[in-house]
């Protein structure tokens, strides 16, 4: 990635961590899922009017022409909307990434339900608003708000489609303008799939700019850079480049900085990088211990306590399944660090998921445990493995199969694995597996990371030194 893209990732990651990031999705964001763009939608309308849609640049007015020609009857337009946007197409990878991130506000001019579907697939509750009356209600336990400022596919008669709708918008839908203006002032927006020809958005952006002048908030937009098309003359290409440069300046005037990509696939790469950064701040601690050898029980519990405390001090979030013999020490370490710094313990510091221990429902217990593990690890970017043994019903101590399953899920999900081999048992086995397969060329600090990983399996490494090594690893990763 170039410098501008890396800077965008850093800025959006910071805003998201503060709860300030919002998404504004335009028609282009849904096109990759299989939905039509405006030109394709209105092609039959243009044909009926005897016009060439490729020659028309003002498609809102084109829709108005058709309504005028039918004595203000827009039934055919409404039917086109339902026909083209009611298909239950799957959300794109970009939709799925955004749904996994802690983003609480989405704005869109699209009529489809891809955003809502992606949130639902991620077990998030979406509070969808496409009428001004819905602004006054709140869906219980919502995870995100989806503002559909041009309406919804199931209510085509109320959708914003023609010039009349746009001209009346500031009167009929004034609460939406107020709500969006407020978000543009208080949040940082990432615009995706936009051409910025929407009259409503232009109206709102201009008023925010006038009101806040040089103090307006910085927003961002990702656009594909102009490239010379096959058969296009050099003069025409240079003309488009010049227009692109001027358009970029116009967006900057209203507080939107453009970051260019050469291919639309690079947008997915940028979103993945943001998700990667976010998940790297969440640490999954996997471990269980009936037997703490080669260490004493007191030494081991103090090690887990000090490690969890240090991780929390470095502003990482901890997820744990409350493993036998280590779960209590994890809680104590995070809790003490939070209280000492005057903080409040919530999901930003610690997520605990104790495993059910008896079969009471319909599904087999081992299936529930696997699903439970997948759910926990889905939130993490790094997994630390400690000890890994259990007491069988026959009174024998054996390696933990659950720890092995968590390791396999972590590898499957691309989670960085930090096995503390000196704690023995399953963690030591995992350490050998990791060292055999580790490719230092995949990481900017690969050689240093490998050196630290090696130290975590060295029998001469103390538990206190292991804490220092793990913290160094987390910062490098």
C-alpha positions in Angstrom: 0.0 0.0 0.0 1.1 3.6 -0.6 1.6 6.2 2.1 -1.8 7.8 1.7 -3.6 4.4 2.1 -1.5 3.5 5.2 -2.2 6.9 6.7 -6.0 6.4 6.0 -5.9 3.0 7.8 -4.2 4.5 10.8 -6.6 7.4 11.0 -9.8 5.3 10.6 -8.5 2.7 13.0 -7.9 5.5 15.6 -11.4 7.0 15.0 -13.0 3.6 15.2 -11.3 2.8 18.5 -12.8 6.0 19.9 -16.3 5.1 18.6 -16.3 8.0 16.1 -16.2 6.1 12.7 -19.3 6.1 10.5 -19.9 4.7 7.0 -21.7 6.3 4.2 -22.5 3.8 1.4 -23.5 4.8 -2.1 -24.8 2.8 -5.1 -21.3 1.6 -6.0 -21.0 -0.2 -2.7 -23.9 -2.6 -3.6 -22.9 -3.1 -7.3 -20.4 -5.7 -6.5 -23.1 -7.8 -4.9 -25.0 -7.9 -8.2 -27.4 -5.0 -7.9 -27.7 -2.6 -10.8 -26.4 1.0 -10.9 -28.7 3.9 -11.7 -28.0 3.8 -15.4 -28.9 0.2 -15.7 -32.0 0.7 -13.6 -33.3 3.6 -15.8 -32.3 2.1 -19.1 -35.9 0.9 -19.9 -37.2 4.2 -18.7 -34.9 6.1 -21.1 -35.8 3.7 -24.0 -39.5 4.3 -23.4 -38.8 8.1 -23.6 -36.8 7.6 -26.8 -33.6 8.7 -25.0 -30.1 7.1 -24.8 -29.3 6.6 -21.1 -25.5 6.7 -22.0 -25.9 10.3 -23.1 -27.8 11.4 -20.0 -25.8 12.6 -17.0 -28.7 13.9 -14.9 -30.5 10.6 -14.1 -32.7 12.1 -11.4 -34.2 14.4 -14.0 -34.6 11.5 -16.4 -36.7 9.7 -13.9 -38.8 12.9 -13.5 -39.3 13.1 -17.3 -40.8 9.6 -17.2 -43.2 10.6 -14.4 -44.2 13.8 -16.3 -44.9 11.8 -19.4 -47.2 9.5 -17.4 -49.3 12.3 -15.7 -47.3 12.1 -12.4 -47.8 8.3 -12.3 -44.5 6.7 -11.1 -45.9 3.2 -10.8 -43.4 1.8 -13.3 -40.5 3.4 -11.5 -41.7 1.8 -8.3 -42.0 -1.6 -9.9 -38.4 -1.3 -11.3 -37.2 -0.5 -7.8 -38.9 -3.6 -6.4 -37.8 -5.8 -9.2 -34.1 -4.8 -9.2 -33.5 -4.4 -5.4 -35.7 -7.0 -3.7 -33.4 -10.0 -4.6 -31.8 -11.6 -1.6 -28.3 -11.3 -2.8 -25.4 -12.1 -0.4 -23.5 -9.2 1.1 -20.0 -8.6 -0.3 -16.8 -9.2 1.6 -16.7 -5.4 2.2 -20.1 -5.5 3.8 -19.1 -8.5 6.0 -15.8 -6.8 7.1 -17.7 -3.6 8.1 -20.3 -5.6 10.0 -17.6 -7.3 12.1 -16.1 -4.0 13.1 -17.4 -1.9 16.1 -19.1 0.6 13.8 -22.4 2.0 15.2 -23.6 4.3 12.5 -24.3 3.6 8.8 -25.8 6.1 6.3 -26.8 5.0 2.8 -28.7 6.2 -0.2 -29.2 2.6 -1.3 -32.6 0.9 -1.3 -31.3 -2.7 -0.8 -30.8 -4.4 2.5 -27.2 -5.6 2.2 -26.0 -3.6 5.2 -28.8 -4.9 7.4 -28.2 -8.5 6.2 -24.5 -8.3 6.9 -25.1 -7.1 10.4 -27.7 -9.8 11.0 -25.3 -12.4 9.8 -22.8 -11.2 12.4 -25.5 -11.5 15.1 -25.8 -7.7 15.5 -29.1 -5.9 15.9 -29.6 -3.2 13.3 -32.0 -0.3 14.1 -33.1 0.6 10.5 -34.6 4.0 9.8 -36.1 5.0 6.4 -39.0 7.2 7.5 -38.8 10.3 9.7 -41.1 8.8 12.2 -38.6 6.0 12.9 -36.1 8.6 14.0 -38.1 9.0 17.2 -38.0 5.3 18.2 -35.2 3.1 19.4 -34.9 -0.6 18.8 -33.9 -2.3 22.1 -30.4 -3.5 22.5 -29.3 -2.2 19.1 -25.7 -2.6 17.9 -25.9 -0.2 15.0 -28.2 2.4 13.3 -28.8 2.2 9.6 -30.1 5.4 8.1 -31.6 4.8 4.7 -32.1 8.4 3.6 -33.7 7.6 0.2 -36.0 4.9 1.5 -36.3 1.1 1.4 -37.1 -1.4 -1.3 -40.2 -2.6 0.4 -41.7 0.9 0.4 -41.1 2.1 -3.2 -43.9 4.7 -3.2 -42.0 6.7 -0.5 -38.6 6.3 -2.0 -36.6 9.3 -3.2 -36.4 8.7 -7.0 -37.4 11.7 -9.0 -36.6 15.5 -9.1 -39.8 16.2 -7.2 -38.6 14.0 -4.3 -35.3 15.8 -4.1 -36.8 19.3 -4.3 -39.2 18.4 -1.4 -36.6 16.5 0.7 -35.6 19.5 2.8 -39.2 20.0 3.8 -40.5 16.4 4.0 -37.4 14.8 5.5 -35.9 17.7 7.4 -35.2 15.5 10.5 -32.9 13.3 8.3 -31.0 16.4 7.2 -30.6 17.4 10.9 -29.5 14.0 11.9 -26.9 13.7 9.1 -25.6 17.2 9.7 -25.1 16.3 13.4 -23.2 13.1 12.5 -21.0 14.9 10.0 -20.1 17.4 12.8 -19.4 14.8 15.5 -18.2 11.7 13.6 -15.6 10.8 11.0 -17.2 9.4 7.8 -15.8 7.0 5.3 -17.6 7.4 2.0 -17.7 4.2 -0.1 -19.3 3.6 -3.5 -20.1 7.3 -4.1 -20.0 9.6 -7.1 -21.2 12.6 -5.0 -23.8 13.7 -7.5 -26.6 13.3 -4.9 -28.3 16.7 -4.5 -29.3 16.0 -0.8 -25.7 15.1 0.2 -24.4 18.2 -1.6 -26.9 20.4 0.2 -26.0 19.0 3.6 -22.2 19.1 3.1 -22.4 22.7 1.9 -24.3 23.8 5.0 -21.9 22.0 7.4 -19.0 23.7 5.6 -20.7 27.2 5.8 -21.4 26.7 9.5 -18.0 25.5 10.6 -15.8 27.1 7.9 -12.2 26.1 8.6 -13.1 24.0 11.7 -15.1 21.3 9.9 -14.3 17.7 10.6 -12.2 15.7 8.3 -13.9 12.9 6.3 -12.6 10.4 3.9 -13.6 8.9 0.6 -12.0 6.0 -1.4 -12.2 6.4 -5.2 -10.6 4.5 -8.1 -8.0 6.6 -9.9 -8.7 7.3 -13.5 -6.9 4.9 -15.9 -6.7 5.0 -19.7 -9.4 2.8 -21.2 -8.9 0.6 -24.2 -9.2 2.7 -27.4 -9.3 6.0 -25.5 -7.2 8.8 -26.9 -4.5 10.4 -24.9 -6.2 13.7 -25.0 -9.5 12.3 -23.7 -7.6 10.5 -20.9 -5.8 13.6 -19.9 -9.1 15.5 -19.8 -10.5 13.0 -17.4 -7.4 13.2 -15.3 -7.8 17.0 -15.1 -11.4 16.7 -14.2 -10.6 14.1 -11.5 -8.1 16.5 -10.0 -10.6 19.3 -9.9 -13.2 17.0 -8.4 -10.8 16.0 -5.6 -10.3 19.7 -4.8 -14.1 20.2 -4.6 -14.5 17.4 -2.2 -11.7 18.7 0.0 -13.6 22.0 0.1 -16.5 20.3 1.9 -14.2 18.4 4.2 -13.7 15.1 2.4 -10.2 13.9 1.6 -9.9 11.5 -1.3 -7.7 8.5 -1.1 -7.2 6.8 -4.5 -6.9 3.1 -5.4 -6.0 1.6 -8.7 -8.5 -1.3 -8.5 -11.7 -1.6 -6.5 -10.2 -4.8 -4.8 -7.8 -2.5 -3.0 -10.7 -1.2 -1.0 -11.2 -4.6 0.4 -7.5 -4.7 1.3 -7.8 -1.4 3.2 -10.9 -2.6 5.1 -9.1 -5.9 5.9 -6.1 -3.9 7.2 -8.4 -1.9 9.5 -10.0 -5.1 10.8 -6.6 -6.6 11.3 -5.5 -3.6 13.4 -8.6 -3.7 15.4 -8.4 -7.5 16.2 -4.7 -7.2 17.1 -5.8 -5.3 20.2 -7.8 -8.2 21.4 -5.9 -11.1 23.1 -7.4 -14.6 23.5 -5.8 -16.4 26.5 -6.1 -20.2 26.1 -5.1 -22.5 28.8 -6.1 -25.1 31.4 -4.0 -26.7 34.2 -4.6 -29.4 36.7 -0.8 -30.0 36.9 1.4 -26.9 36.7 4.8 -28.7 36.4 7.5 -27.8 35.7 6.4 -24.9 37.9 4.7 -24.7 41.2 1.0 -23.8 41.5 1.8 -20.5 43.2 4.4 -19.5 40.6 2.1 -20.4 37.7 -0.9 -18.5 39.1 1.2 -15.5 39.8 2.6 -15.6 36.2 -0.9 -15.7 34.7 -2.0 -12.9 37.0 1.0 -10.6 36.2 0.7 -11.4 32.5 -3.0 -10.5 32.4 -2.4 -7.3 34.4 0.5 -6.2 32.1 -1.6 -6.9 28.9 -4.5 -4.9 30.3 -2.0 -2.1 31.3 -0.9 -1.9 27.6 -4.6 -1.2 26.6 -5.3 -4.7 25.1 -8.6 -6.4 25.6 -8.6 -9.9 27.0 -10.9 -12.8 26.1 -10.8 -16.0 28.1 -12.9 -19.1 28.4 -12.2 -19.3 32.2 -9.9 -22.3 31.8 -9.3 -24.6 34.7 -6.5 -23.4 36.9 -5.9 -20.1 35.1 -9.2 -18.4 34.7 -9.3 -16.8 38.1 -5.8 -15.4 37.7 -6.8 -13.8 34.4 -9.8 -12.1 36.0 -7.8 -10.9 39.0 -5.0 -9.4 36.8 -7.3 -7.5 34.5 -9.6 -6.4 37.3 -6.8 -5.1 39.5 -5.2 -3.2 36.7 -8.6 -1.6 35.8 -9.4 -0.6 39.4 -5.9 0.8 40.1 -6.1 3.1 37.1 -9.6 4.3 38.0 -11.3 2.6 35.1 -14.6 0.7 34.8 -14.5 -3.0 34.0 -16.5 -3.7 30.8 -16.1 -5.4 27.4 -13.3 -3.0 26.5 -11.1 -4.7 29.0 -12.3 -8.3 29.6 -14.7 -10.8 28.0 -15.2 -14.0 29.9 -17.0 -17.0 28.4 -17.2 -19.8 30.9 -17.9 -23.2 29.3 -21.1 -25.1 30.1 -20.1 -28.2 32.1 -23.1 -30.5 31.8 -25.4 -31.7 29.1 -28.8 -30.1 29.6 -29.9 -29.1 26.1 -30.6 -30.9 22.8 -27.2 -30.3 21.1 -24.2 -32.5 22.2 -21.9 -30.6 24.6 -18.8 -31.0 22.4 -20.6 -29.3 19.6 -21.6 -26.4 21.8 -18.0 -26.1 23.0 -16.7 -25.9 19.4 -19.2 -23.2 18.5 -18.3 -21.4 21.7 -14.6 -21.5 20.9 -15.2 -20.2 17.3 -17.3 -17.4 18.7 -14.6 -16.3 21.1 -11.7 -16.5 18.7 -13.7 -14.6 16.0 -13.0 -11.4 18.0 -9.3 -12.0 18.6 -6.2 -11.2 16.6 -3.6 -12.8 18.9 -3.9 -16.1 20.9 -1.7 -16.9 23.9 -1.4 -20.6 24.8 -0.5 -21.7 28.4 -0.1 -25.1 30.0 -2.9 -27.3 28.5 -3.7 -30.4 30.6 -6.7 -31.8 32.4 -7.6 -34.5 34.9 -9.5 -37.4 33.4 -12.4 -39.3 35.1 -9.9 -42.1 35.7 -7.6 -39.8 37.7 -4.9 -39.4 35.1 -3.5 -36.1 33.8 -3.5 -35.8 30.0 -3.1 -33.2 27.3 -6.1 -30.9 26.8 -8.0 -31.6 23.5 -9.8 -28.3 23.9 -6.6 -26.3 23.8 -5.6 -28.2 20.6 -9.0 -27.3 19.1 -8.6 -23.6 20.0 -5.1 -23.7 18.3 -6.6 -25.2 15.1 -9.4 -22.6 15.0 -6.8 -19.8 15.6 -4.6 -21.0 12.7 -7.7 -21.4 10.5 -8.7 -17.8 11.2 -5.3 -16.3 10.7 -4.8 -15.4 14.3 -1.2 -14.9 15.5 -0.3 -17.7 17.9 1.9 -17.1 20.9 2.6 -20.4 22.6 4.4 -20.2 25.9 6.3 -23.4 25.6 8.0 -23.2 28.9 4.7 -23.9 30.6 4.8 -27.4 29.2 2.1 -29.8 28.2 -0.1 -28.8 25.1 1.5 -25.3 25.0 4.9 -26.9 24.5 3.6 -29.1 21.7 2.0 -26.0 20.0 5.3 -24.1 20.4 7.1 -26.8 18.5 4.4 -26.7 15.7 4.7 -22.9 15.5 8.5 -22.8 15.3 8.6 -25.5 12.6 6.1 -23.5 10.4 7.0 -19.9 11.2 7.9 -17.8 8.2 9.7 -14.6 9.3 9.4 -13.1 5.8 5.7 -12.6 6.3 6.2 -10.0 9.0 7.9 -6.6 9.0 9.8 -7.6 12.2 9.9 -11.3 11.4 13.4 -12.1 12.6 12.9 -10.3 15.9 9.5 -12.0 16.3 11.0 -15.4 15.7 13.7 -14.7 18.3 11.1 -13.9 20.9 9.1 -16.9 20.1 12.2 -19.1 20.4 12.8 -17.6 23.8 9.3 -18.7 25.0 10.3 -22.3 24.5 13.8 -22.1 25.9 14.0 -24.0 29.2 16.3 -21.3 30.7 13.6 -18.6 30.3 12.0 -17.6 33.6 8.3 -16.9 33.9 9.0 -13.2 34.7 11.1 -13.0 31.5 8.3 -14.7 29.6 6.0 -11.8 30.5 8.5 -9.3 29.1 8.9 -11.4 25.9 5.1 -11.6 25.4 4.7 -7.9 25.8 7.5 -7.2 23.3 5.9 -9.7 20.9 2.4 -8.0 21.1 4.0 -4.6 20.3 5.8 -6.0 17.3 2.9 -8.0 16.0 
